[in-house]
Amino acid sequence: MFEKQLRFIEKFIPQKIYKFSQPFYHFFLSIFGMLFYNFPARKMIMIGVTGTKGKTSTAIFIHSLLNQKYKSGLITSANIKIGEKEKENLYHMSMPGRFILQRFLSEMKKADCKYCVVEVTSEGIKQFRHLGLFLDVAIFTNLSPEHLSSHGGSYEKYRDVKATLFKKNIFNKLKYILVNTDDTESGFFKGQVLKQNQYLNLKDIIKIIDFSLNSVSDILESGLGVDFIFEKEQYHLNILGKFNIKNLLPAIILAKNFGLNSEEIKLGLEKIKVIPGRMEEIKLGQDFRLIIDYAHEKLSFVNLLESIEKLKADKSNNILIILGGDGGGRDKQNLINMGEEVGKKADFIIITNSDPYFDDEWELANTIKNSALKENDFRLENDLKRLEENKNLFVILDRKSGIQKAISLAKKDDIIILTTRGSLTYMNIKGVKVKSNDKEMVEEILQKDLKIN
C-alpha cells in the first residue's frame, strides 16, 4: 500500500542526498516492512538460494518437491507461487523491494504455507531485503564474476556480500547450509559457517551438507529430459540439460531431510514440466525445435551449448542462437565471453537488444559480434562454416525481428535458442520500460507467419 507514496517522496529528494542516504533508506525500509507485516517469515521455514547461476531453477525444484507434502511459497525472478497458485513476477527482479517482498510473505503465511523458498541476489542483500527472511536454510549454487560494477568492480566484494547469507544472527535462524562442492568457492562459503560455529560454539546447530555432480551416476540426456541415479534411486527430470541435475540435488536432499519419501519426491518431480524461461521448449507444430533459456554469461552458455549439441538429431542440423547484450553498468567482459562461446558453437548467430538501459545499443551488440568473429580460426580448425556478417551472423536490434529472422532461417530438425532474457517481460531502453516477452513473440510469429494452428 505504500509503494506509490514512496515513489512520490523520492521525486523530491536531491540525487546527491538520495545516493548518500540509500543504505540507510533501504535498511529502515526493510525493518519497517517486517514490523508492518508482523514478521511473516519467522512463522514459516525459510529457504534462501543464492549464487550466480541456477538460483531460479533450484528454488523452483525445491518448491515443487516440498509442496507435494507441505503447502509452500516461492519467490523467484521467474514466478511467485502460494501453494499451487501462481503469479507472474512483474517486478523485473528476484527480490522486490518497497514492502512487496514482505507483502508476499504475509500472503503466504495467511495461506498457511509451512515452507517458503526465496531466490536471494547480491543486490537484494546490498539493499538489506534479506533481513526480513529469517532463513532456516541457505543454499550456495556457484559463483562467477557478474554484476561486479554494483560491487565496486571487485569480485571479492561480490563474494563477501553473498556470504552474508551464511552467517547466523538475529535475522538468520540458520539450521542447514547446502553447498555445491563442485564450485571452487565452496570452501570459502563452508568456511564462513565453520568459523562461526567455532566462534559461537554452535557445533551441530548449523549442519553443512555437501552436494556434487560426482555423487550422481548413469546420466542419460534425451529430448524428453534427463535420467540419473542418486543415492541408489533412479530419477527422471522433465527439464532439458544435464546441468539441471546440479540444480535439482539440493531439492532432493532437503526433501529427504524434511520428511518426504522417495515416492513423494518422484511425484513432485513429475509435476515439473517447465521452468519459465529456463530450457523452456515451445512446441506449436513447427518442424524445428525452439528453446528459450536465460543464459547470460560464459558458463551458462558453455552448459547450454553442450546440452543443445546432444539434442541434435543429426550432425547436419544447425544451431541458431539469439542473444543480446545487457547494459546498465554490467561488465563488458561478459559480452566478450558470450561472443566467444557462441562464436565457437553456433551455426547462425543473431544479436539483438536484451536490456541496454542507457548504454549504446549498437556498441553492446558490436562487442558481442566482434568477439564472435574472432573465433573464425577456431571454427575452421573444427570444420565449422566461417562466420560472415549478414550471411550467418546478423545484428538486428529489434528483438522480435531477430526472432523472426531465426525462424525464417530454420530448417527441419534445426534448433533455435533464445537466450539472455528467459522469462523477462520488459526491456529497459533509455529509461523506458518496453514490453518484450520472448515466449509471447515466438508464439505470435509461429501462429501468424507460419500459419501453425
N, C-alpha and C positions, 0 to 999 in steps of 0.2 A: 504493500500500500504506500510505501514511502519512496519508491523508485523515481517517480516523476518529480516529486518535491526536491529530491537530492540533485537531479539533473538541472533543475531550475536554479538552485542555490549555486551550483558550480559555475554557471554562466557569469556570475557577478564577482567571482574571486579572481584577482590578477594572476596570470600564469606563473610568475616567479614565486608568489606566496603559495599557490596551489602545489607547485612542484616540491617546494621545501616541506610543506605540511602533509604531503601524500602518505608517508609511512604512518604518521600519527592518525590521519584520517581513516586509513584502511584498518588500523589496529582497533580504534574505538568503534568503528562501524561493525567489525566482527563481534566485539564484546556486546555491543548494544543489540545486534541481531540475535545473539544467543539468549540474552535476557528477555527480549521481546517475545520470542517464541518458546521460552521456558526450557531451554537446553534439550531439545528433542533427541539429539544424538546420544545423550547419556542414558536414554531409555531403550536403546537398541544396541545390538552387537555390530560395531562399525568396522568395516574393512576398507583400507586405503591401498590403491595400486599406483605405484609411481615408477618412473623410468623414462627412457627416451622413446622406445618403440613398444608396441604391443599392449599398452595400458588398456585401451578400449576393449580389445578382444578378450584380454584376461578378465576384466571386470564383468563383461557380458557372460563369459563362460561360468564364472563363479555364481553370478545371479541365477542363471538358468538351473544349475545343479542344486543350489540351496533352496530355490523356490519350489523344487519338486517336493520338498518335505515341510519347509517353513515359508511363510509369506515374507518376501524380501523386497527391498527397494534397490534402485540402481540409478546412478547419475554418471553419465559419460558424455563425451563430445558428440557421440552419435545419437544417443537416445536417453530418455528418462523413463523409468518404469516403477510402478507401485503394484507389486504382485505381477499379474499378467497385463494390467492396464498400462498401455504405452503412450508416451508423449514425445513429440519431436523436440529436440533441443534447438530452440530458435535463437540462442544467445551467442553462437559462434565461439563458444568457449566451454571447456570441460567443467570449470568451477565458477558458475555465475556469481557475480557479486551483488552488492546493494540489497542484502536481505534475501535475495532469490534462493540461494543455496539453503539457508535456514528455513525458508518457507516450504521448500520441497521436503526437507527432513521432517518438518512439522506435519505435513500431509501424510507422510509415510507412517509416522508414529500414530496419528489418528486412525489410519487404516489398519493398525495392529501389525505392522511389519516387525518381525523379530530381528532380521538382519538388514543391513544396508551396505552396498558396495559403491565406493566413490573413486573415480579416476582423479588422481591428485597431480597437479602440474607444478613446475618450479615457479611459474608466475603467480599461481594461486597461493603458494607458500609465501612468496615475497610479499603478497598483499594480505597475509595473515588469515586467509579464508580457512586454512586448516585448523585454526584454533577452536573452531566450533564443532570439530568432527569427533573428538574424544575417541580416537582409534583403539580398537582391541587388537587389530591385525594390520601389519604393514607389509607390503609385498614389493620387492625390488625386481624388475624385469631385466633391465640392461641399461647401459649408459654410453652415449657417444656425443660428440660436440653438436649442440643445437641451441638456438636462441641465446648464444653467448653474448650478443650485444646487450641483452637485457640484464646481463650479469657482469658488466664492465669489461666484456671481451675475455673473461677468464673462465676456463674450463673448471678449474679448481673451485671457484666460487659457485658455479652452476652445480657441481657435485655436492658441495657443502650445503647448499640450500635443500637439495633432495634429501640429504642425510638427516635434516631436521626431523623428518617424519619417523626416524628410527630411535628417537630418544624419549624415554618415559618421563612425563612431567604432569603437572596438574591438568593439562589439556590432552594428554595422551595416556590411555589406560593400558597400554601395550601388554599383550599376553603371548602373542605369536609374531615372529618375524619369518617371512619366507624369502629366500634369496636364490637367485639364479647363479649357480656356481660356474656356469659356462662363461660368464662375463668376467673380464679382467678386474672389474671394480668390486666384485662380490666381497673380497677380503676387506675392503675399506668399509663397506656397509655392515658387515658382520662385526668388524672391529668396533664400530660405534656402540653396538649393543653390548659386546663383551666388556668394554671399558666401563660402561655404565653399570652393568651387573656387578662388576668388581668393586666399583666406587661406592655404590649404594647397597652392596651386599644383597643383590637381587637374584642370585643364582637360582635357577629353576623356576623363577617367576616369569621371565621373558624367555620363551622357548624358541630357539633358532632351528628352522627346518630348511634344509638344502633341497633344491631340485635341479635336474640336469637332463639334457637330451641323452646323455650317456647311460641313464637308467632305463631307457626305452629300447625295445628291440623289435625286429620283424616289421619295420616300417614299410608300408606299401601305399604309394600315391597313385590315384586314378582320377578320372574325370568326375567321379562321384564323391571324392573326399580323400580322407586318409585313414588307414587302418594301422594299428600298432599294439604292442603288448607292453604293459606297465605293471610291475609288481605282480606278475603271473596272470594278469587279467587282460583279455582281448577287448579293445575299444575301437569304435568307429566314429569318426568325426565327419559330419556332412560338409564342412568348410574346406575349400581347396587350400593346398600349401602345407608342406612338411613343417615349415617354421611355426605353424599354428599349434603344433603339439606342445611346444615350449610354453605357449600362452595358456594352454589347457592344463598343464601339470599342476599349477598352484590350485586350480579349481578342484581337481580330483583329490589332492592332498587335504585341502580344507574340508571338503565334503566328508571325507572319512573321519577327520578329527571332530567334526560336528555331528556325527552320528548317522550319516547316510550309509546304506549298504550298497553293494555292487549293482544290484538291480535298479535301485533308485537313481544311482549315478548314471547308468546307461540310459534310463528313461529321460533324465534331464538332458543328456547329450543328444538324444534323438530329436528333442524339441528344437534344437538349434539348427534351423535350416539356412539362415543367412545372418550375417553381421552387416548392418548398413554401411556401405562404402568400404568394406574390407573383404577383398576377394569375392565380391558380390557379382554373380553371373546373371546377365539379362538374357532371357530366352523368350523370344517372341516369334519363333518360327523361321528366323534367318538361317542361312546355311553356313555361317561362320560363328565363332564364339566371341562374346563380348563381355569383358570383366572390368568392374570398377574397383579400384583399390586406392588406399590413402598414402601409398609410398611417396615420401617426400624428402628422403635423404639417402645417402650412399648405401648403407647396409640394408635398408628396406628394399632398394632397387636390386641389390645383389640377390637377396632371398626371393623376391618376386620373380625376377627373370629366370632364376634357377628352376623354380616351380613351373613357370609357364612353358619353359623348354620341354619339360616332361609331359606336358599336355598335348603337344603337337602330335597329330595323327600320322604325319609323315615329315621327313626332313625338308621336303619342298614347300611345306606350309610356311607362310610369312607371319612374323610378329610385328604388329603395327602398334606403336606406343604414342600416346598423347600425354604430354606433361607441360607444366608451367612453372615459372619462377616466382616465388613469393618475395615481396619486398617488406617494407615496414621495419627496416633495420636488421633483417635477418642476414646471416653470413653469406657473402658472395662465394666463398669456397664451396658451400653446399651446392650451388648451381653448377659449378665446375665439376664437382664429383658426380652429380646426377648425369650431366652431359657425357662424362667418360663412360659410365656404366651402360647407358642406352646406346652410345656410340659403338660399343663392343658387341652388343647382342641384337638390337632391333633391326629389322629389315626396312621398316619405314618409321620415320620419326616426325611427329607433328608437334610443334612448340606453340603453345597458346598462353593467354593470361591465366593466372591462378589466383593470387591475391597481391597485386602490385602495391596497394596502398598509395603513397605519394611518390614512389620510385618511378623512374623512367621505364615504361613497359617494354620498349624496344631494347633498351640496354640489358634488362633482365633476360629477355628471350635470346638476344645475341650472345650473351655469356654462355648459355647452355648450348647454342648452335655451334659456336666456335670450339667449345670443348669437345663436342661430339665429332666434329670434322677432324680434329687432331688424332682420332682413333683410326683413321683410314689405313695406316700402315699395319696396325693390328688386324684389321678386317681382312686385308689382302693376304696376310700370312695365314689366316684361319679360313680362307676360302669363302669370305662373305663379300657381297656386292659392295663396291665403293659407294660412300655417301656423297651425293651431289644435291646441292640446293635446288629446289623446285622439280626434282626428279624422284628422290626418295627421302628427302628432308625438306620440311616446309615450316615456315614461320607464319602462322595465322593467328593473330592475337585474339580475335573473337572466338571464344570457346566453342560456341555452337557450330560455327562454320568449320572449325578444326575437326570436330566430331563428324560432321557431315562429309568432310574430305576423307577421313579414315574409312568411313562406311562405304564411300564410293570406290575406294581402292581395294577393299577386302574381297577376296575370292573364297570359294568353297573351302571350308576347314581352316582358314586363316584365323588368327587370334588377335583381336583388338583389345588393348588395355588402356583404360583411362586412369591416369594416376594424379597424384599431388592434391586432390580435392576430396576424394571419398564421398562422405555423406553431407558435406557442407552445402548450404542452400543459398548463401550470399557471398558476393565477391566485393572486396574493398578497392575502389578505384578513385583516386584523388579525393578521398574523404566522403565518397558517396557509396552507399550500400546498394549494389546491383544484384538483382535476383539471378542466381546461377546454380542450377541443380543438375548435375551430370545425369542422374537417372531419369529425371523428367525429360531432359533434352534428347537422350538416347531413345526413349520410348516414343516421343513425338516424331522424331526423324524416321524411325523404323516403321511406325504405323502409317505415317503420311507419305513419305517419299518412296518407300519400298512396297507400299500397299499391303503390309502384313496385318492380318486381322487377329 
